[in-house]
Amino acid sequence: MSRSTSSRISRIWPNALAVVLFVGFVFPVYWMFATAFKPTGDIISENPVWFPLDFTFEHFKTAVSADNFWTLVRNSVTVTVLAVGFSLVIALFASFALARMRFKGRRGFIVGFMLAQMAPWEVMVIAIYMLVRDADMLNSLIPLTLFYMMMVLPFTLLTLRGFVGAIPKDLEESAMVDGCSRPQAFIKVILPLLAPGLMATSLFGFITAWNEFPMVLILNKQAEAQTLPLWISKFQTVFGDDWGATMAASSLFAIPILLLFLFLQRKAVSGLTAGAVKG
């Protein structure tokens, strides 16, 4: 076998594997959106309709007209945005302190956050429920916001710490020599360079908080105080056998994440890789 043929084969199999993985991951998403637009007859047909030609929006009308749909949308957006926002603010200043300053207990603090990132939150559900119950805050969005924030905070902090550590100290020192105070140097010099890291961590935090439902299942029993993931998990009781409405509801639930990922894709990928270089 010639060297050119061997080189061509070595390039083909990684590309072929990538295509197979792409199809495997993308096809369920395509089928979900395609089913949401299919007429009911095409959905229940024995012969699958791979490419629907007749589009309908009736399933989406059924989904958005379900009880408490817009209330749950508001709850999900409120809890997710607040949790991600609070975690970014806390992690931003904490990561700067961990990357730039040396203090007693610093390593233990970092190890503690790593352990918190690896710990499964499900094992603490009973303790969390008892805390919220004793505080008389069941069926409230405040506990959800706080616990979602704590879920995404370890990853946010550790990622931003690596990103801050990758920024040369000379930039900050040069700004201070030119007359900036340390807070001014941080805001004018460091913060703009952290934009990719902030986008990467905010994307991860949004996905984590947006998709979480075991916590709301335990803490919020009232329908008006729940979020969209729990509502989607109950599709059999909400829509019965209406798979078109079920897929429409799932598509509406997935759209915010898809749009956010497309908007932050380049910055998020660069942020994750740069944050992993140095810490």
C-alpha positions in Angstrom: 0.0 0.0 0.0 1.4 3.3 -1.0 2.0 6.2 1.4 -0.6 8.4 -0.3 -3.3 5.6 0.0 -2.4 5.0 3.6 -2.6 8.7 4.3 -6.0 8.9 2.6 -7.4 6.0 4.6 -6.1 7.6 7.8 -8.1 10.7 7.0 -11.2 8.9 6.0 -12.0 6.9 9.1 -12.0 9.8 11.5 -14.3 11.7 9.2 -16.5 8.7 8.8 -16.7 8.3 12.6 -17.5 11.9 13.1 -20.4 11.7 10.5 -21.8 8.6 12.3 -21.6 10.4 15.7 -23.2 13.5 14.2 -26.1 11.6 12.8 -26.5 9.7 16.0 -26.7 12.9 18.1 -28.6 15.0 15.6 -31.3 12.6 14.4 -33.3 12.4 17.7 -33.4 16.2 17.7 -34.5 16.3 14.1 -37.2 13.7 14.7 -38.5 15.7 17.7 -38.9 18.9 15.6 -40.2 17.0 12.6 -42.8 15.2 14.6 -44.0 18.5 16.2 -44.9 19.8 12.7 -46.4 16.6 11.3 -50.2 16.1 11.1 -51.5 13.5 13.5 -52.1 11.0 10.6 -48.4 11.0 9.7 -47.4 10.5 13.3 -49.4 7.4 13.9 -48.9 6.0 10.4 -47.3 2.5 10.2 -45.0 3.9 7.5 -42.8 6.6 9.0 -42.7 9.9 7.3 -39.0 10.9 7.3 -39.5 14.3 5.6 -42.9 15.8 6.3 -44.3 17.8 3.4 -47.5 18.9 5.2 -46.7 21.2 8.1 -49.1 22.1 10.9 -48.9 24.3 13.9 -51.8 22.7 15.7 -49.5 20.8 18.1 -47.8 24.0 19.1 -51.1 25.6 19.8 -52.1 22.7 22.0 -48.9 22.9 23.9 -48.9 26.6 24.6 -52.6 26.5 25.6 -52.0 23.8 28.3 -52.7 24.8 31.9 -50.0 26.9 33.5 -47.7 26.7 30.5 -46.8 30.4 30.5 -46.5 30.4 34.3 -44.1 27.6 34.1 -42.1 29.4 31.3 -41.8 32.4 33.6 -40.8 30.3 36.5 -38.1 28.5 34.5 -36.7 31.7 33.0 -36.7 33.5 36.4 -35.0 30.7 38.3 -32.4 29.9 35.6 -31.4 33.5 34.9 -31.1 34.5 38.5 -29.2 31.3 39.4 -26.7 31.8 36.6 -26.4 35.5 37.2 -25.7 35.2 40.9 -23.2 32.4 40.3 -21.3 34.4 37.7 -21.0 37.4 40.0 -19.8 35.4 43.0 -17.4 33.2 40.9 -16.0 36.3 39.1 -14.6 37.9 42.2 -13.8 34.6 44.0 -11.9 33.3 40.9 -9.8 36.5 40.8 -8.9 36.0 44.5 -8.0 32.4 44.0 -5.9 33.0 40.9 -4.1 36.2 42.0 -3.8 36.0 45.8 -2.1 33.6 48.1 -3.7 33.1 51.5 -3.9 30.4 54.1 -6.4 27.6 53.3 -6.4 28.4 49.6 -5.7 24.8 48.4 -8.3 23.4 50.8 -10.8 25.9 49.5 -10.2 24.8 45.9 -10.3 21.1 46.8 -13.6 21.7 48.6 -15.1 23.2 45.5 -13.9 20.3 43.4 -15.5 17.8 45.8 -18.7 19.9 45.6 -18.6 19.7 41.8 -18.3 15.9 41.9 -20.9 15.2 44.7 -24.3 14.1 43.5 -27.0 16.5 44.6 -29.6 13.7 44.7 -28.1 12.3 48.0 -28.8 15.7 49.7 -32.4 16.0 48.6 -33.8 14.9 51.9 -31.7 17.3 53.9 -32.5 20.1 51.5 -36.2 19.4 51.8 -36.1 19.5 55.6 -34.2 22.8 55.5 -36.8 24.4 53.1 -39.7 22.9 55.0 -38.5 24.2 58.4 -38.0 27.6 56.8 -41.6 27.5 55.5 -40.5 28.1 51.9 -41.9 25.1 50.1 -43.5 25.9 46.7 -41.3 29.0 46.4 -38.9 29.9 43.7 -36.3 31.3 46.1 -35.0 28.0 47.4 -34.8 26.7 43.8 -32.8 29.8 42.7 -30.4 29.4 45.7 -29.8 25.6 45.2 -29.5 25.9 41.4 -26.9 28.6 42.0 -24.9 26.3 44.3 -25.1 23.6 41.6 -23.4 25.6 38.9 -21.1 27.7 41.2 -18.3 25.1 41.6 -17.8 24.6 37.8 -18.2 28.4 37.2 -15.6 29.2 39.8 -13.1 26.6 38.8 -13.4 27.5 35.1 -13.0 31.2 35.6 -10.1 30.6 38.0 -8.2 28.9 35.2 -9.1 31.6 32.8 -8.0 34.4 35.1 -4.7 32.5 35.7 -4.1 32.5 32.0 -4.2 36.3 31.8 -0.6 37.7 32.4 -0.2 39.8 35.5 1.8 42.3 33.5 -1.4 43.7 31.9 -2.9 44.4 35.3 0.3 45.9 36.7 0.7 48.1 33.6 -2.7 49.5 34.1 -2.0 50.2 37.8 1.3 51.9 36.8 -0.7 54.1 34.4 -2.9 55.3 37.3 -5.6 52.7 37.6 -6.6 51.3 41.0 -6.9 47.6 41.4 -10.7 47.6 40.9 -10.3 49.9 37.9 -7.6 47.6 36.4 -9.9 44.6 36.9 -12.9 46.2 35.3 -11.1 47.9 32.4 -8.4 45.2 31.6 -9.2 41.9 33.1 -13.0 41.8 32.7 -13.0 42.3 28.9 -10.5 39.4 28.5 -12.8 37.2 30.6 -15.7 37.5 28.2 -15.2 34.0 26.6 -14.9 32.4 30.0 -18.0 34.1 31.2 -19.9 33.0 28.2 -18.7 29.4 28.5 -19.6 29.1 32.2 -23.0 30.9 31.7 -23.9 28.4 28.9 -23.1 25.4 31.1 -24.9 27.0 34.1 -28.0 27.8 31.9 -28.2 24.2 30.6 -27.8 22.7 34.1 -30.4 24.9 35.8 -32.8 24.8 32.8 -32.8 21.0 32.7 -32.9 20.2 36.4 -36.2 18.8 37.8 -35.5 16.4 40.8 -35.2 19.4 43.1 -38.4 21.0 41.9 -40.2 17.7 42.1 -39.4 17.5 45.8 -39.7 21.1 46.9 -42.5 22.5 44.7 -45.7 20.4 44.7 -48.1 23.1 43.6 -48.5 23.2 39.8 -48.1 27.0 39.7 -44.7 26.8 41.4 -43.1 24.2 39.2 -40.9 24.6 36.1 -40.9 23.3 32.6 -38.7 20.2 33.0 -41.1 18.7 35.5 -44.1 19.6 33.2 -42.4 17.9 30.3 -41.7 14.7 32.4 -45.5 14.5 33.0 -46.5 14.6 29.3 -48.5 11.4 29.5 -50.9 13.0 32.0 -50.9 16.4 30.3 -51.3 15.3 26.7 -52.3 11.6 26.9 -51.4 10.0 23.6 -51.0 13.2 21.7 -47.4 12.7 20.6 -47.5 15.7 18.3 -48.3 18.0 21.2 -45.7 16.2 23.3 -43.0 16.8 20.7 -44.1 20.4 20.2 -43.8 21.0 24.0 -40.3 19.3 24.0 -39.3 21.5 21.0 -40.3 24.7 22.7 -38.4 23.6 25.8 -35.2 22.9 23.7 -35.3 26.1 21.7 -33.8 28.5 24.3 -30.8 26.2 24.8 -30.3 25.8 21.1 -30.5 29.5 20.5 -28.1 30.3 23.4 -25.6 27.7 22.2 -25.6 29.0 18.6 -25.2 32.5 19.9 -22.3 31.7 22.3 -20.8 28.7 20.4 -17.4 30.2 19.4 -16.9 32.2 22.6 -17.9 29.2 24.7 -15.5 26.8 23.1 -12.6 29.2 23.3 -13.5 29.9 26.9 -13.5 26.3 27.9 -10.2 25.5 26.2 -8.5 28.7 27.5 -9.8 28.1 31.0 -8.3 24.6 31.0 -4.8 25.8 30.0 -3.6 27.2 33.3 -5.0 27.2 36.8 
